[in-house]
Amino acid sequence: MSVAPVTAAAAERWLPYLMIALGVLGLYIIGLDQGYALAAIVGETAMRYNWLHELFHDARHVTGFPCH
């Protein structure tokens, strides 16, 4: 059983959708996340110190992103 190679045409079809998904994920993490995205990777330490949330929270204020 052989697997067909991925052609450039096939990659061109799904690449825009992947970029949109990554962009939406980035907007979520920067705009709405309260530390849970990092907690999924690092664990409870992310929630205890909450440094990534504070970093992005301050960046939200600087850029004018409505956060609260």
C-alpha positions in Angstrom: 0.0 0.0 0.0 1.5 3.3 -1.1 0.6 6.8 0.0 0.3 9.4 -2.6 2.8 12.3 -2.2 1.5 15.7 -1.2 1.7 17.9 -4.3 2.1 21.7 -4.3 -1.5 22.1 -5.5 -2.8 20.1 -2.5 -0.7 22.2 -0.1 -1.9 25.4 -1.7 -5.5 24.4 -1.0 -5.1 23.8 2.8 -2.4 26.3 3.6 -4.7 29.4 3.7 -7.0 27.5 6.1 -4.1 26.6 8.4 -2.9 30.3 8.4 -6.4 31.5 9.3 -6.6 29.0 12.1 -3.2 30.0 13.5 -4.2 33.7 13.2 -7.4 33.1 15.1 -5.5 31.1 17.8 -3.0 33.9 18.1 -5.8 36.5 18.5 -7.4 34.3 21.2 -4.2 33.9 23.1 -3.3 37.6 22.9 -6.8 39.0 23.4 -8.8 36.7 25.5 -6.7 34.0 27.2 -6.4 34.2 31.0 -3.4 31.9 31.3 -5.1 28.7 30.4 -3.3 28.3 27.0 0.1 28.2 28.7 -1.2 26.1 31.5 -2.0 23.4 29.0 1.7 23.2 28.2 3.5 24.1 31.4 0.9 23.0 34.0 -0.1 24.6 37.3 3.0 26.8 37.4 1.5 29.0 34.6 -1.6 29.7 36.7 0.3 30.2 39.9 2.7 32.9 38.6 0.5 34.1 35.8 3.3 36.0 34.1 2.3 35.3 30.5 -1.2 36.7 31.2 0.2 39.8 32.8 2.6 40.3 29.9 -0.1 40.1 27.3 -2.5 42.1 29.4 -0.1 45.0 29.5 0.5 44.6 25.7 -3.3 44.8 25.2 -3.4 48.1 26.9 -0.5 49.5 24.9 -2.1 48.4 21.6 -5.6 49.5 22.5 -7.1 46.0 22.4 -10.3 46.0 24.4 -9.7 43.6 27.2 -11.8 45.0 30.1 
